[in-house]
Amino acid sequence: NQTAIDNLFKQETDEQLLSQTGIDYPWQQFISAGPLAINILGELIVVSTKVDFSLKESADNYTFKYIRHPQSYRTTLIQIANDGWEAFSQAHSSMNTIQLFMTQIPRHIKTSLKILVSASPRLLERMLIQSLNDIDQIGRECSKLASNTHDQFVSVMQLLGEVIEMTVLTQSVNMQKLQAAEIELNVSRIAQQQQKQISDIVQKHYSGAQESVRKAQAAYIKALEELPTG
């Protein structure tokens, strides 16, 4: 019986190891995107040190739920970096704790199988319940750790969602301001052109009038000279 239990336990362990690659693959994809996201965030922070702007000006009546400092885009990026780091740090700690808990489950299962095979009914009722309770407690602790980690990442995602929404809104408002400025600039250019045209016309008429005055003055002087004297 002991040999059968050990063989069964070994077989289950081998099957878990064989399926481990399939379990780890999606996590490898998620983790590999981390350095890229950090690199992009770092570049944004560098850019924001030179040109910072407020997310609050574009949404006067909006109540920010996750952004703590909407008056500064750079400070908001720092908040994303800090909250993201805390989430990943908590996830790392939780995974280590869960892994330690998981190493205890095979021992409890093995103990439960031994109790089922060899224990008397009286011991079976008392010891098996305790062993199963230990497994249940481990499951509850692991679920709690995973839930807390999930909540932290959800909070970061909600922060990112609000930042993206406000960034798009700010961009839209700035584009409208830019378009209004371009319209004013075009109107100013047209006004300058019209003013120049009017100035050219006035100058042309002034030059013509000045020439007429010179001619009239010359004719007047000539007429005076031709008057008979004596």
C-alpha positions in Angstrom: 0.0 0.0 0.0 2.8 2.4 0.9 4.5 1.7 -2.4 1.3 2.3 -4.3 0.8 5.6 -2.5 4.3 6.7 -3.3 4.0 5.7 -7.0 0.7 7.6 -7.2 2.2 10.7 -5.6 5.3 10.5 -7.9 3.0 10.2 -11.0 1.0 13.3 -10.1 4.2 15.2 -9.5 5.6 14.2 -12.9 2.4 15.3 -14.6 2.5 18.6 -12.9 6.1 19.2 -14.0 5.2 18.2 -17.6 2.3 20.8 -17.6 4.4 23.5 -16.0 5.7 24.8 -19.4 2.2 25.4 -20.6 1.3 27.1 -17.4 4.3 29.4 -17.4 4.1 30.4 -21.1 1.4 33.1 -20.8 3.1 34.5 -17.7 6.3 34.8 -19.7 4.5 36.9 -22.3 3.1 39.2 -19.6 6.5 39.6 -17.8 8.4 40.2 -21.1 6.2 43.3 -21.7 7.2 44.8 -18.4 10.7 46.2 -19.4 9.2 47.7 -22.6 6.5 49.5 -20.5 9.1 50.7 -18.0 11.2 52.0 -20.8 8.3 54.0 -22.4 7.3 55.3 -19.0 10.9 56.5 -18.3 11.0 58.3 -21.7 7.7 60.0 -20.9 9.1 61.2 -17.5 12.2 62.6 -19.2 10.1 64.5 -21.7 7.8 65.8 -19.0 10.7 67.3 -17.1 11.1 69.7 -20.0 7.4 70.3 -20.8 4.9 69.7 -18.0 1.2 70.5 -18.2 -1.9 70.2 -16.2 -4.7 67.6 -16.7 -7.0 69.7 -14.5 -7.4 72.7 -16.9 -9.1 70.5 -19.5 -11.6 69.1 -17.0 -12.7 71.8 -14.6 -15.9 69.9 -13.4 -14.4 66.4 -13.4 -13.7 64.7 -10.1 -10.5 62.7 -10.3 -10.8 59.3 -8.8 -7.3 57.8 -9.1 -5.0 60.7 -10.2 -3.7 62.3 -7.0 -2.0 65.3 -8.6 -3.8 66.3 -11.8 -2.1 69.7 -11.8 1.1 68.0 -13.0 1.4 65.4 -15.7 5.0 64.6 -14.6 3.9 64.0 -11.0 1.1 61.7 -12.4 3.7 59.7 -14.3 5.7 59.3 -11.1 2.5 58.1 -9.4 2.1 55.5 -12.1 5.7 54.4 -11.6 5.4 54.2 -7.8 2.0 52.4 -7.8 3.2 50.0 -10.5 6.3 49.2 -8.5 4.3 48.5 -5.4 2.0 46.2 -7.3 4.9 44.2 -8.8 6.6 44.1 -5.5 3.5 42.8 -3.8 3.0 40.3 -6.6 6.6 39.1 -6.2 6.2 38.7 -2.4 2.8 37.0 -2.8 4.1 34.5 -5.4 6.9 33.6 -3.1 4.5 33.0 -0.2 2.1 31.0 -2.5 5.0 28.9 -3.7 6.0 28.1 -0.2 2.4 27.1 0.6 2.2 25.0 -2.5 5.2 23.0 -1.4 3.3 21.9 1.7 0.2 20.6 -0.2 1.8 17.4 -1.5 2.9 16.5 2.0 -0.7 17.0 3.3 -2.1 15.0 0.4 0.4 12.2 1.0 -0.6 12.2 4.7 -4.3 12.1 3.8 -3.8 9.1 1.5 -1.8 7.3 4.3 -4.6 8.0 6.7 -7.2 6.7 4.3 -5.3 3.5 3.7 -4.0 2.6 7.1 -5.8 4.5 9.8 -8.6 3.1 12.0 -12.1 4.6 11.6 -11.6 6.6 14.8 -8.3 8.0 13.7 -9.6 8.5 10.2 -12.3 10.8 11.4 -10.0 12.9 13.6 -6.8 13.0 11.6 -8.2 13.2 8.0 -10.4 16.2 8.9 -7.3 18.0 10.3 -5.3 17.2 7.2 -8.0 18.4 4.9 -8.5 21.5 7.0 -4.8 22.3 6.6 -5.1 22.0 2.8 -8.2 24.2 2.9 -6.4 26.8 5.0 -3.5 26.9 2.6 -6.0 27.4 -0.3 -7.7 30.2 1.5 -4.4 32.0 2.3 -3.3 31.6 -1.3 -6.6 32.9 -2.6 -6.4 35.9 -0.3 -2.8 36.7 -1.4 -3.8 36.4 -5.1 -6.9 38.5 -4.6 -4.9 41.3 -2.9 -2.4 41.3 -5.7 -5.2 41.3 -8.3 -6.8 44.3 -6.6 -3.5 46.3 -6.7 -3.1 45.6 -10.4 -6.7 46.6 -11.0 -6.1 49.9 -9.1 -3.0 50.6 -11.4 -5.1 49.8 -14.5 -7.8 52.1 -13.3 -5.2 54.8 -12.8 -3.8 54.2 -16.3 -7.3 54.4 -17.7 -8.0 57.7 -16.1 -4.7 59.1 -17.2 -5.3 58.0 -20.8 -8.8 59.5 -20.8 -7.6 62.8 -19.4 -4.6 62.9 -21.8 -6.8 62.4 -24.8 -9.2 65.1 -23.5 -6.3 67.5 -22.9 -4.9 66.8 -26.3 -8.3 67.5 -27.8 -8.6 70.8 -25.9 -5.1 71.8 -26.9 -5.8 71.0 -30.5 -8.9 73.2 -30.3 -6.8 76.0 -28.8 -4.2 75.5 -31.5 -6.9 75.6 -34.3 -8.3 78.8 -32.7 -4.8 80.3 -32.6 -4.2 79.4 -36.2 -7.5 81.0 -37.2 -6.6 84.2 -35.3 -3.2 84.1 -37.0 -4.7 83.7 -40.4 -7.2 86.5 -39.7 -4.2 88.7 -38.6 -2.3 87.9 -41.8 -5.3 88.7 -44.0 -5.8 92.0 -42.1 -2.1 92.8 -42.6 -2.4 92.0 -46.3 -5.5 94.2 -46.6 -3.8 97.0 -44.7 -0.8 96.8 -47.0 -3.1 96.9 -50.0 -4.8 100.0 -48.6 -1.5 101.6 -47.8 -0.2 100.9 -51.3 -3.4 102.5 -52.8 -3.1 105.5 -50.6 0.6 105.8 -51.4 -0.2 105.6 -55.1 -2.9 108.3 -54.9 -0.6 110.4 -52.7 2.2 110.1 -55.3 -0.2 111.0 -58.1 -1.5 113.9 -56.1 2.0 115.1 -55.3 2.9 114.9 -59.0 -0.2 116.9 -59.9 0.7 119.5 -57.4 4.3 119.8 -58.7 2.9 120.2 -62.3 0.4 122.8 -61.2 3.1 124.6 -59.3 5.4 124.6 -62.3 2.6 125.8 -64.5 1.8 128.6 -62.1 5.4 129.7 -61.9 5.7 129.7 -65.7 2.6 131.7 -66.0 3.9 134.3 -63.6 7.1 134.5 -65.5 5.3 135.1 -68.8 3.2 138.0 -67.4 4.2 141.3 -69.2 6.0 143.7 -67.0 6.1 147.6 -67.2 
